[in-house]
Amino acid sequence: MPVAASAVYFLNLRGDVLINRLYRDDVGGNMVDAFRMHIMQTKELGTCPVRQIGGCSFFYMRISNVYIVIVVSSNANVACAFKFVVEAVALFKSYFGGSFDEDAIRNNFVLIYELLDEIMDFGYPQNLSPEILKLYITQEGVRSPFSSKQPLDKPVPNATLQVTGAVGWRREGLVYKKNEVFLDIVESVNLLMSSKGSVLRCDVTGKVLMKCFLSGMPDLKLGLNDKIGLEKESQLKSRPTKSGKTIELDDVTFHQCVNLTRFNSEKTVSFVPPDGEFELMKYRITEGVNLPFRVLPTIKELGRTRMEVNVKVKSVFGAKMFALGVVIKIPVPKQTAKASFQVTSGRAKYNPSIDSLVWKIKKFPGQTESTLSAEVELISTIAEKKSWTRPPIQMEFQVPMFTASGLRVRFLKVWEKSGYNTVEWVRYITKAGSYEIRC
Protein backbone atom coordinates (compact mmCIF):
# COMPACT_ATOMS: atom_id res chain seq x y z
CA MET A 1 0.00 0.00 0.00
CA PRO A 2 1.43 3.47 -0.82
CA VAL A 3 2.01 6.27 1.66
CA ALA A 4 -1.45 7.98 1.50
CA ALA A 5 -0.14 10.86 3.63
CA SER A 6 -2.60 13.23 5.22
CA ALA A 7 -0.03 15.94 6.02
CA VAL A 8 3.67 16.72 5.94
CA TYR A 9 5.29 18.90 8.60
CA PHE A 10 8.75 20.46 8.83
CA LEU A 11 9.78 21.21 12.43
CA ASN A 12 12.92 22.65 14.00
CA LEU A 13 14.64 21.12 17.03
CA ARG A 14 12.40 23.09 19.42
CA GLY A 15 9.29 21.63 17.83
CA ASP A 16 8.19 24.82 16.08
CA VAL A 17 6.44 24.28 12.75
CA LEU A 18 8.50 25.80 9.95
CA ILE A 19 6.21 24.80 7.10
CA ASN A 20 3.47 22.24 6.54
CA ARG A 21 1.19 20.97 3.78
CA LEU A 22 -2.20 19.30 4.34
CA TYR A 23 -3.14 16.85 1.59
CA ARG A 24 -6.34 15.38 3.11
CA ASP A 25 -9.05 16.59 5.46
CA ASP A 26 -9.05 13.45 7.63
CA VAL A 27 -6.68 14.94 10.24
CA GLY A 28 -6.92 18.16 12.18
CA GLY A 29 -4.49 21.00 11.83
CA ASN A 30 -3.40 20.58 15.46
CA MET A 31 -2.18 17.00 15.06
CA VAL A 32 1.44 18.14 15.26
CA ASP A 33 0.75 19.46 18.78
CA ALA A 34 0.07 15.90 19.87
CA PHE A 35 3.34 14.86 18.25
CA ARG A 36 5.28 17.48 20.20
CA MET A 37 3.58 16.63 23.48
CA HIS A 38 3.96 12.86 23.27
CA ILE A 39 7.36 12.65 21.59
CA MET A 40 9.55 15.71 21.88
CA GLN A 41 8.69 16.70 25.45
CA THR A 42 9.18 13.15 26.76
CA LYS A 43 12.70 13.03 25.28
CA GLU A 44 11.89 9.83 23.48
CA LEU A 45 12.61 11.17 20.02
CA GLY A 46 15.00 8.94 18.14
CA THR A 47 14.08 5.69 19.88
CA CYS A 48 11.51 4.74 17.25
CA PRO A 49 10.77 6.63 14.01
CA VAL A 50 7.14 5.46 13.94
CA ARG A 51 4.57 6.54 16.52
CA GLN A 52 0.87 5.83 16.96
CA ILE A 53 -0.98 8.69 18.65
CA GLY A 54 -4.74 8.49 18.77
CA GLY A 55 -6.03 7.41 15.37
CA CYS A 56 -2.97 8.67 13.45
CA SER A 57 0.51 7.39 12.76
CA PHE A 58 3.56 9.65 12.67
CA PHE A 59 6.63 8.80 10.57
CA TYR A 60 9.51 11.17 11.25
CA MET A 61 13.14 11.60 10.30
CA ARG A 62 15.75 14.13 11.36
CA ILE A 63 17.79 15.81 8.62
CA SER A 64 20.37 18.30 9.93
CA ASN A 65 18.41 20.49 12.40
CA VAL A 66 14.99 19.78 10.86
CA TYR A 67 12.43 17.07 11.62
CA ILE A 68 10.28 15.94 8.70
CA VAL A 69 7.03 14.39 9.94
CA ILE A 70 4.50 12.52 7.79
CA VAL A 71 1.04 12.05 9.32
CA VAL A 72 -1.22 9.26 8.07
CA SER A 73 -4.67 8.25 9.28
CA SER A 74 -4.70 4.76 7.75
CA ASN A 75 -2.39 1.80 7.35
CA ALA A 76 0.52 2.84 5.13
CA ASN A 77 3.83 1.56 3.82
CA VAL A 78 6.48 2.83 6.25
CA ALA A 79 9.41 2.09 3.92
CA CYS A 80 7.70 4.04 1.15
CA ALA A 81 7.21 7.00 3.49
CA PHE A 82 10.90 7.13 4.46
CA LYS A 83 11.93 6.67 0.85
CA PHE A 84 9.77 9.67 -0.01
CA VAL A 85 11.49 11.76 2.69
CA VAL A 86 14.97 10.83 1.44
CA GLU A 87 14.09 11.62 -2.17
CA ALA A 88 12.38 14.88 -1.18
CA VAL A 89 15.43 16.04 0.77
CA ALA A 90 17.67 15.26 -2.20
CA LEU A 91 15.30 17.33 -4.37
CA PHE A 92 15.39 20.29 -1.96
CA LYS A 93 19.19 20.14 -1.81
CA SER A 94 19.39 20.29 -5.59
CA TYR A 95 17.41 23.55 -5.50
CA PHE A 96 19.13 25.03 -2.43
CA GLY A 97 22.71 24.50 -3.59
CA GLY A 98 23.38 21.34 -1.59
CA SER A 99 22.16 22.49 1.84
CA PHE A 100 19.03 21.55 3.75
CA ASP A 101 18.51 23.03 7.20
CA GLU A 102 16.24 25.44 9.07
CA ASP A 103 17.72 28.51 7.38
CA ALA A 104 17.26 26.99 3.91
CA ILE A 105 13.60 26.32 4.66
CA ARG A 106 12.97 29.83 6.00
CA ASN A 107 14.61 31.35 2.91
CA ASN A 108 12.62 29.24 0.42
CA PHE A 109 9.01 29.07 1.69
CA VAL A 110 7.41 29.82 -1.69
CA LEU A 111 9.59 27.35 -3.59
CA ILE A 112 9.01 24.57 -1.05
CA TYR A 113 5.23 25.00 -1.26
CA GLU A 114 5.44 24.80 -5.03
CA LEU A 115 7.54 21.63 -4.86
CA LEU A 116 5.27 20.02 -2.25
CA ASP A 117 2.33 20.51 -4.62
CA GLU A 118 4.21 18.70 -7.40
CA ILE A 119 5.83 15.79 -5.56
CA MET A 120 2.68 14.60 -3.77
CA ASP A 121 -0.93 14.51 -4.95
CA PHE A 122 -3.72 13.75 -2.45
CA GLY A 123 -1.11 12.09 -0.23
CA TYR A 124 0.40 9.89 -2.92
CA PRO A 125 4.05 10.41 -4.00
CA GLN A 126 4.57 11.59 -7.56
CA ASN A 127 7.67 12.53 -9.55
CA LEU A 128 10.63 13.47 -7.31
CA SER A 129 13.33 13.63 -9.98
CA PRO A 130 15.27 16.94 -9.75
CA GLU A 131 16.17 16.74 -13.45
CA ILE A 132 12.51 16.62 -14.47
CA LEU A 133 11.07 19.07 -11.94
CA LYS A 134 13.65 21.68 -12.92
CA LEU A 135 12.25 21.62 -16.44
CA TYR A 136 9.06 23.41 -15.40
CA ILE A 137 9.75 24.67 -11.86
CA THR A 138 12.52 27.01 -12.86
CA GLN A 139 12.54 29.22 -9.78
CA GLU A 140 15.98 29.22 -8.18
CA GLY A 141 16.30 28.67 -4.46
CA VAL A 142 18.36 30.85 -2.13
CA ARG A 143 21.73 29.11 -2.21
CA SER A 144 24.34 28.83 0.47
CA PRO A 145 27.49 30.89 -0.23
CA PHE A 146 29.57 27.81 0.62
CA SER A 147 27.88 25.60 -1.99
CA SER A 148 29.93 24.73 -5.09
CA LYS A 149 26.98 23.42 -7.09
CA GLN A 150 25.76 25.47 -10.02
CA PRO A 151 22.17 25.78 -11.23
CA LEU A 152 20.98 24.14 -14.40
CA ASP A 153 21.97 26.28 -17.40
CA LYS A 154 18.57 26.35 -19.08
CA PRO A 155 15.45 24.18 -19.14
CA VAL A 156 14.96 21.61 -21.83
CA PRO A 157 11.97 22.60 -23.99
CA ASN A 158 10.17 19.24 -24.25
CA ALA A 159 9.36 18.92 -20.55
CA THR A 160 6.08 17.11 -21.19
CA LEU A 161 7.85 14.27 -22.98
CA GLN A 162 10.32 13.80 -20.16
CA VAL A 163 7.67 13.94 -17.43
CA THR A 164 5.39 11.38 -19.07
CA GLY A 165 7.94 9.38 -21.08
CA ALA A 166 9.95 6.29 -20.17
CA VAL A 167 13.28 8.12 -19.79
CA GLY A 168 12.40 10.63 -17.11
CA TRP A 169 15.75 10.33 -15.33
CA ARG A 170 17.83 11.73 -18.20
CA ARG A 171 17.51 15.00 -20.08
CA GLU A 172 18.23 15.34 -23.77
CA GLY A 173 20.95 17.41 -25.36
CA LEU A 174 23.92 16.21 -23.29
CA VAL A 175 27.25 16.57 -25.06
CA TYR A 176 30.71 15.48 -23.86
CA LYS A 177 34.03 15.81 -25.65
CA LYS A 178 35.18 12.49 -24.17
CA ASN A 179 32.56 9.79 -23.65
CA GLU A 180 33.43 7.67 -20.62
CA VAL A 181 31.75 5.11 -18.38
CA PHE A 182 33.06 4.18 -14.93
CA LEU A 183 31.72 1.02 -13.28
CA ASP A 184 32.61 0.00 -9.72
CA ILE A 185 31.58 -3.26 -8.04
CA VAL A 186 31.78 -2.69 -4.28
CA GLU A 187 31.21 -5.63 -1.93
CA SER A 188 31.07 -5.96 1.86
CA VAL A 189 31.85 -9.33 3.45
CA ASN A 190 29.98 -10.28 6.61
CA LEU A 191 31.42 -13.22 8.55
CA LEU A 192 30.96 -14.86 11.92
CA MET A 193 33.41 -17.71 12.52
CA SER A 194 33.59 -19.98 15.55
CA SER A 195 36.71 -20.44 17.64
CA LYS A 196 37.20 -23.83 15.97
CA GLY A 197 37.27 -22.34 12.48
CA SER A 198 33.79 -23.27 11.29
CA VAL A 199 31.72 -20.63 9.51
CA LEU A 200 28.56 -19.78 11.46
CA ARG A 201 27.30 -17.01 9.20
CA CYS A 202 28.63 -15.62 5.96
CA ASP A 203 27.20 -13.44 3.21
CA VAL A 204 28.19 -10.71 0.80
CA THR A 205 26.26 -7.52 0.12
CA GLY A 206 27.27 -5.73 -3.04
CA LYS A 207 26.34 -2.83 -5.25
CA VAL A 208 27.18 -1.77 -8.78
CA LEU A 209 28.00 1.94 -8.94
CA MET A 210 28.26 3.81 -12.20
CA LYS A 211 29.41 7.22 -13.35
CA CYS A 212 28.40 8.04 -16.92
CA PHE A 213 29.61 10.94 -19.03
CA LEU A 214 27.93 10.08 -22.32
CA SER A 215 26.47 12.27 -25.04
CA GLY A 216 22.94 11.89 -26.38
CA MET A 217 20.62 9.08 -25.28
CA PRO A 218 22.82 5.96 -25.17
CA ASP A 219 21.58 2.42 -24.58
CA LEU A 220 23.85 0.31 -22.35
CA LYS A 221 23.94 -3.45 -21.92
CA LEU A 222 25.76 -5.05 -18.98
CA GLY A 223 26.70 -8.71 -18.85
CA LEU A 224 27.68 -10.42 -15.58
CA ASN A 225 28.71 -13.97 -14.81
CA ASP A 226 25.53 -14.63 -12.85
CA LYS A 227 23.93 -18.04 -13.18
CA ILE A 228 20.53 -16.97 -14.55
CA GLY A 229 21.96 -14.70 -17.21
CA LEU A 230 24.45 -17.28 -18.49
CA GLU A 231 21.82 -20.02 -18.59
CA LYS A 232 19.52 -17.81 -20.67
CA GLU A 233 22.37 -16.84 -22.99
CA SER A 234 23.27 -20.51 -23.42
CA GLN A 235 19.66 -21.29 -24.40
CA LEU A 236 19.59 -18.47 -26.94
CA LYS A 237 22.83 -19.64 -28.54
CA SER A 238 21.81 -23.33 -28.33
CA ARG A 239 25.23 -24.27 -27.01
CA PRO A 240 26.88 -24.38 -23.58
CA THR A 241 28.63 -21.24 -22.43
CA LYS A 242 32.32 -21.14 -21.49
CA SER A 243 32.35 -18.11 -19.24
CA GLY A 244 34.01 -19.77 -16.27
CA LYS A 245 32.60 -19.62 -12.78
CA THR A 246 28.94 -18.71 -12.40
CA ILE A 247 27.36 -17.25 -9.28
CA GLU A 248 23.80 -16.98 -8.03
CA LEU A 249 22.60 -13.53 -7.00
CA ASP A 250 19.95 -13.08 -4.29
CA ASP A 251 17.74 -10.10 -3.42
CA VAL A 252 18.63 -8.15 -6.55
CA THR A 253 17.22 -4.61 -6.80
CA PHE A 254 17.73 -2.31 -9.79
CA HIS A 255 17.71 1.39 -10.48
CA GLN A 256 14.55 2.60 -12.18
CA CYS A 257 16.45 3.04 -15.46
CA VAL A 258 16.82 -0.76 -15.94
CA ASN A 259 14.43 -2.29 -18.45
CA LEU A 260 12.79 -4.93 -16.25
CA THR A 261 10.73 -6.38 -19.10
CA ARG A 262 13.90 -7.11 -21.03
CA PHE A 263 15.59 -8.46 -17.91
CA ASN A 264 12.73 -10.87 -17.21
CA SER A 265 12.71 -12.15 -20.79
CA GLU A 266 16.40 -12.08 -21.76
CA LYS A 267 18.07 -11.86 -18.32
CA THR A 268 20.26 -8.98 -19.47
CA VAL A 269 20.71 -5.65 -17.70
CA SER A 270 19.74 -3.07 -20.34
CA PHE A 271 19.27 0.59 -19.50
CA VAL A 272 19.49 4.21 -20.55
CA PRO A 273 21.68 5.64 -17.77
CA PRO A 274 21.17 8.85 -15.83
CA ASP A 275 23.83 11.48 -16.28
CA GLY A 276 26.61 11.38 -13.66
CA GLU A 277 26.76 9.08 -10.64
CA PHE A 278 24.07 6.57 -9.70
CA GLU A 279 23.62 3.12 -8.16
CA LEU A 280 22.69 0.64 -10.87
CA MET A 281 21.89 -2.39 -8.72
CA LYS A 282 22.25 -4.02 -5.32
CA TYR A 283 22.53 -7.72 -4.56
CA ARG A 284 23.36 -10.30 -1.90
CA ILE A 285 25.16 -13.64 -2.04
CA THR A 286 25.01 -16.37 0.60
CA GLU A 287 26.74 -19.30 -1.10
CA GLY A 288 30.19 -19.79 -2.57
CA VAL A 289 31.75 -16.82 -0.78
CA ASN A 290 35.53 -16.48 -1.16
CA LEU A 291 36.77 -15.29 2.23
CA PRO A 292 39.72 -12.92 1.73
CA PHE A 293 41.26 -13.65 5.16
CA ARG A 294 41.55 -16.54 7.58
CA VAL A 295 42.19 -15.67 11.21
CA LEU A 296 43.54 -18.31 13.63
CA PRO A 297 43.55 -17.01 17.22
CA THR A 298 44.95 -18.68 20.35
CA ILE A 299 44.38 -16.98 23.70
CA LYS A 300 45.65 -18.53 26.94
CA GLU A 301 44.94 -17.17 30.41
CA LEU A 302 47.95 -17.85 32.65
CA GLY A 303 46.73 -17.31 36.18
CA ARG A 304 45.10 -14.08 37.28
CA THR A 305 47.68 -11.59 36.03
CA ARG A 306 48.97 -12.87 32.70
CA MET A 307 47.62 -13.77 29.30
CA GLU A 308 49.21 -14.93 26.06
CA VAL A 309 47.71 -13.94 22.73
CA ASN A 310 48.76 -15.46 19.41
CA VAL A 311 46.97 -14.53 16.20
CA LYS A 312 47.80 -15.73 12.72
CA VAL A 313 46.22 -14.01 9.72
CA LYS A 314 46.35 -15.59 6.25
CA SER A 315 45.40 -13.83 3.03
CA VAL A 316 43.56 -16.19 0.69
CA PHE A 317 43.23 -13.97 -2.38
CA GLY A 318 45.64 -13.99 -5.34
CA ALA A 319 49.36 -13.41 -4.92
CA LYS A 320 49.29 -10.44 -7.31
CA MET A 321 46.69 -8.64 -5.18
CA PHE A 322 47.03 -6.87 -1.86
CA ALA A 323 44.80 -5.54 0.91
CA LEU A 324 44.95 -2.01 2.25
CA GLY A 325 44.18 -0.61 5.68
CA VAL A 326 44.05 -3.96 7.48
CA VAL A 327 43.07 -3.57 11.15
CA ILE A 328 42.64 -6.47 13.58
CA LYS A 329 41.04 -5.70 16.94
CA ILE A 330 41.70 -8.38 19.55
CA PRO A 331 39.65 -7.97 22.74
CA VAL A 332 41.31 -8.20 26.19
CA PRO A 333 39.87 -7.96 29.74
CA LYS A 334 39.05 -4.57 31.23
CA GLN A 335 41.71 -4.97 33.94
CA THR A 336 44.53 -5.07 31.39
CA ALA A 337 47.53 -2.99 32.53
CA LYS A 338 49.91 -3.24 29.58
CA ALA A 339 50.93 -5.47 26.70
CA SER A 340 54.15 -6.27 24.83
CA PHE A 341 54.09 -7.32 21.19
CA GLN A 342 56.00 -9.17 18.51
CA VAL A 343 54.60 -8.87 14.99
CA THR A 344 55.95 -10.05 11.64
CA SER A 345 54.43 -7.03 9.86
CA GLY A 346 52.66 -3.82 10.75
CA ARG A 347 52.34 -2.27 14.18
CA ALA A 348 50.34 -3.18 17.28
CA LYS A 349 49.37 -1.37 20.46
CA TYR A 350 46.97 -1.68 23.37
CA ASN A 351 43.97 0.66 23.21
CA PRO A 352 42.36 0.92 26.68
CA SER A 353 39.39 2.93 25.40
CA ILE A 354 38.04 -0.09 23.51
CA ASP A 355 39.73 -2.81 25.63
CA SER A 356 41.47 -4.26 22.61
CA LEU A 357 44.86 -4.93 21.08
CA VAL A 358 44.86 -3.06 17.77
CA TRP A 359 47.07 -4.49 15.03
CA LYS A 360 47.41 -2.40 11.88
CA ILE A 361 48.96 -3.45 8.57
CA LYS A 362 49.04 -0.86 5.79
CA LYS A 363 49.59 -3.29 2.92
CA PHE A 364 48.89 -7.04 3.13
CA PRO A 365 50.01 -9.04 0.04
CA GLY A 366 47.99 -12.02 -1.15
CA GLN A 367 48.92 -15.64 -0.35
CA THR A 368 50.96 -14.57 2.69
CA GLU A 369 50.52 -14.75 6.43
CA SER A 370 51.38 -12.53 9.37
CA THR A 371 51.50 -13.36 13.06
CA LEU A 372 51.13 -11.44 16.29
CA SER A 373 52.37 -12.63 19.67
CA ALA A 374 51.51 -10.61 22.75
CA GLU A 375 52.01 -10.92 26.48
CA VAL A 376 49.25 -9.18 28.39
CA GLU A 377 49.63 -8.17 32.04
CA LEU A 378 46.44 -7.85 34.09
CA ILE A 379 45.82 -5.86 37.24
CA SER A 380 45.53 -8.12 40.24
CA THR A 381 42.38 -7.50 42.30
CA ILE A 382 41.21 -8.89 45.63
CA ALA A 383 37.67 -9.18 44.38
CA GLU A 384 36.40 -12.53 43.22
CA LYS A 385 37.41 -13.10 39.64
CA LYS A 386 34.53 -13.21 37.21
CA SER A 387 34.72 -15.33 34.10
CA TRP A 388 35.71 -13.23 31.06
CA THR A 389 33.23 -13.50 28.24
CA ARG A 390 35.46 -13.15 25.22
CA PRO A 391 34.09 -10.80 22.55
CA PRO A 392 34.93 -11.77 18.96
CA ILE A 393 37.97 -10.50 17.06
CA GLN A 394 36.99 -7.81 14.58
CA MET A 395 38.70 -7.11 11.28
CA GLU A 396 38.72 -4.20 8.83
CA PHE A 397 40.23 -4.22 5.33
CA GLN A 398 39.88 -3.24 1.68
CA VAL A 399 41.01 -5.47 -1.18
CA PRO A 400 41.08 -3.75 -4.60
CA MET A 401 40.38 -5.77 -7.77
CA PHE A 402 38.91 -8.66 -5.74
CA THR A 403 35.31 -9.76 -5.25
CA ALA A 404 34.39 -12.17 -2.49
CA SER A 405 31.35 -13.28 -4.47
CA GLY A 406 33.32 -13.94 -7.64
CA LEU A 407 31.12 -11.53 -9.59
CA ARG A 408 32.74 -10.31 -12.81
CA VAL A 409 31.75 -8.03 -15.65
CA ARG A 410 31.78 -10.02 -18.90
CA PHE A 411 30.93 -7.10 -21.14
CA LEU A 412 29.69 -3.53 -21.07
CA LYS A 413 28.35 -2.33 -24.42
CA VAL A 414 27.26 1.18 -25.35
CA TRP A 415 25.03 1.99 -28.33
CA GLU A 416 24.18 5.50 -29.48
CA LYS A 417 22.74 6.55 -32.82
CA SER A 418 25.66 8.89 -33.58
CA GLY A 419 28.08 5.94 -33.24
CA TYR A 420 30.73 7.66 -31.10
CA ASN A 421 33.50 5.71 -29.38
CA THR A 422 33.41 5.23 -25.61
CA VAL A 423 35.97 4.39 -22.96
CA GLU A 424 34.84 1.92 -20.29
CA TRP A 425 36.53 1.58 -16.89
CA VAL A 426 35.74 -1.30 -14.53
CA ARG A 427 36.99 -1.61 -10.95
CA TYR A 428 36.37 -4.07 -8.11
CA ILE A 429 36.80 -3.65 -4.38
CA THR A 430 35.94 -5.83 -1.40
CA LYS A 431 35.82 -4.46 2.13
CA ALA A 432 34.93 -5.78 5.55
CA GLY A 433 31.38 -5.50 6.77
CA SER A 434 30.88 -7.30 10.07
CA TYR A 435 33.94 -9.57 9.93
CA GLU A 436 34.18 -11.33 13.31
CA ILE A 437 36.02 -14.38 14.61
CA ARG A 438 35.23 -15.85 18.00
CA CYS A 439 38.22 -16.64 20.21
BELCOR-V177870 format. One record per residue. N is the residue number from 1. RES is the residue in one letter. BURIAL is + if it has 9 or more other C-alpha atoms within 8 Angstrom, else -. Layout:
n = {N:N}
res = {RES:RES}
burial = {BURIAL:BURIAL}
This chain:
n = {1:2:3:4:5:6:7:8:9:10:11:12:13:14:15:16:17:18:19:20:21:22:23:24:25:26:27:28:29:30:31:32:33:34:35:36:37:38:39:40:41:42:43:44:45:46:47:48:49:50:51:52:53:54:55:56:57:58:59:60:61:62:63:64:65:66:67:68:69:70:71:72:73:74:75:76:77:78:79:80:81:82:83:84:85:86:87:88:89:90:91:92:93:94:95:96:97:98:99:100:101:102:103:104:105:106:107:108:109:110:111:112:113:114:115:116:117:118:119:120:121:122:123:124:125:126:127:128:129:130:131:132:133:134:135:136:137:138:139:140:141:142:143:144:145:146:147:148:149:150:151:152:153:154:155:156:157:158:159:160:161:162:163:164:165:166:167:168:169:170:171:172:173:174:175:176:177:178:179:180:181:182:183:184:185:186:187:188:189:190:191:192:193:194:195:196:197:198:199:200:201:202:203:204:205:206:207:208:209:210:211:212:213:214:215:216:217:218:219:220:221:222:223:224:225:226:227:228:229:230:231:232:233:234:235:236:237:238:239:240:241:242:243:244:245:246:247:248:249:250:251:252:253:254:255:256:257:258:259:260:261:262:263:264:265:266:267:268:269:270:271:272:273:274:275:276:277:278:279:280:281:282:283:284:285:286:287:288:289:290:291:292:293:294:295:296:297:298:299:300:301:302:303:304:305:306:307:308:309:310:311:312:313:314:315:316:317:318:319:320:321:322:323:324:325:326:327:328:329:330:331:332:333:334:335:336:337:338:339:340:341:342:343:344:345:346:347:348:349:350:351:352:353:354:355:356:357:358:359:360:361:362:363:364:365:366:367:368:369:370:371:372:373:374:375:376:377:378:379:380:381:382:383:384:385:386:387:388:389:390:391:392:393:394:395:396:397:398:399:400:401:402:403:404:405:406:407:408:409:410:411:412:413:414:415:416:417:418:419:420:421:422:423:424:425:426:427:428:429:430:431:432:433:434:435:436:437:438:439}
res = {M:P:V:A:A:S:A:V:Y:F:L:N:L:R:G:D:V:L:I:N:R:L:Y:R:D:D:V:G:G:N:M:V:D:A:F:R:M:H:I:M:Q:T:K:E:L:G:T:C:P:V:R:Q:I:G:G:C:S:F:F:Y:M:R:I:S:N:V:Y:I:V:I:V:V:S:S:N:A:N:V:A:C:A:F:K:F:V:V:E:A:V:A:L:F:K:S:Y:F:G:G:S:F:D:E:D:A:I:R:N:N:F:V:L:I:Y:E:L:L:D:E:I:M:D:F:G:Y:P:Q:N:L:S:P:E:I:L:K:L:Y:I:T:Q:E:G:V:R:S:P:F:S:S:K:Q:P:L:D:K:P:V:P:N:A:T:L:Q:V:T:G:A:V:G:W:R:R:E:G:L:V:Y:K:K:N:E:V:F:L:D:I:V:E:S:V:N:L:L:M:S:S:K:G:S:V:L:R:C:D:V:T:G:K:V:L:M:K:C:F:L:S:G:M:P:D:L:K:L:G:L:N:D:K:I:G:L:E:K:E:S:Q:L:K:S:R:P:T:K:S:G:K:T:I:E:L:D:D:V:T:F:H:Q:C:V:N:L:T:R:F:N:S:E:K:T:V:S:F:V:P:P:D:G:E:F:E:L:M:K:Y:R:I:T:E:G:V:N:L:P:F:R:V:L:P:T:I:K:E:L:G:R:T:R:M:E:V:N:V:K:V:K:S:V:F:G:A:K:M:F:A:L:G:V:V:I:K:I:P:V:P:K:Q:T:A:K:A:S:F:Q:V:T:S:G:R:A:K:Y:N:P:S:I:D:S:L:V:W:K:I:K:K:F:P:G:Q:T:E:S:T:L:S:A:E:V:E:L:I:S:T:I:A:E:K:K:S:W:T:R:P:P:I:Q:M:E:F:Q:V:P:M:F:T:A:S:G:L:R:V:R:F:L:K:V:W:E:K:S:G:Y:N:T:V:E:W:V:R:Y:I:T:K:A:G:S:Y:E:I:R:C}
burial = {-:-:+:+:+:+:+:+:+:+:+:+:-:-:-:-:+:+:+:+:+:-:+:+:-:-:+:-:-:-:-:-:-:+:+:+:+:+:+:+:-:-:-:-:+:-:-:-:+:-:-:-:+:-:-:+:+:+:+:+:+:-:+:-:+:+:+:+:+:+:+:+:+:-:-:+:+:-:-:+:+:+:-:+:+:-:+:+:+:-:+:+:+:+:+:+:+:+:+:+:+:+:-:+:+:-:-:+:+:-:+:+:+:-:+:+:-:+:+:+:+:+:+:+:+:-:-:+:+:-:+:+:+:+:+:-:-:-:-:-:+:+:+:+:-:-:+:-:-:-:-:-:-:-:+:-:-:-:+:-:-:+:-:-:-:-:-:+:+:+:+:-:-:-:-:-:-:-:+:+:+:+:+:+:+:+:+:+:+:+:+:+:+:+:+:-:-:-:+:-:-:+:+:+:+:+:+:+:+:+:+:+:+:+:+:+:-:+:+:+:+:+:+:+:+:+:+:-:+:+:+:+:+:+:+:-:-:-:-:-:-:-:-:-:-:+:+:+:+:-:-:+:-:+:-:-:+:+:+:-:-:+:+:-:-:+:+:+:+:+:+:+:+:+:+:-:+:-:+:+:+:+:+:+:+:+:-:-:+:-:-:-:+:+:+:-:+:-:+:-:-:-:-:-:+:+:+:+:+:+:+:+:+:+:+:+:+:-:+:-:+:+:+:+:+:+:+:+:+:+:+:+:-:-:-:+:-:-:+:-:+:-:+:-:-:+:-:+:+:+:+:-:-:-:+:+:+:+:+:+:+:+:+:+:+:+:+:+:-:+:+:+:+:+:+:+:+:+:-:-:-:-:-:-:-:-:-:-:-:-:-:+:+:+:+:+:+:+:+:+:+:+:+:+:+:+:+:-:+:-:-:+:-:+:-:+:-:-:-:-:-:+:-:+:-:+:+:+:+:+:+:+:+:+:+:+:+:+:+}
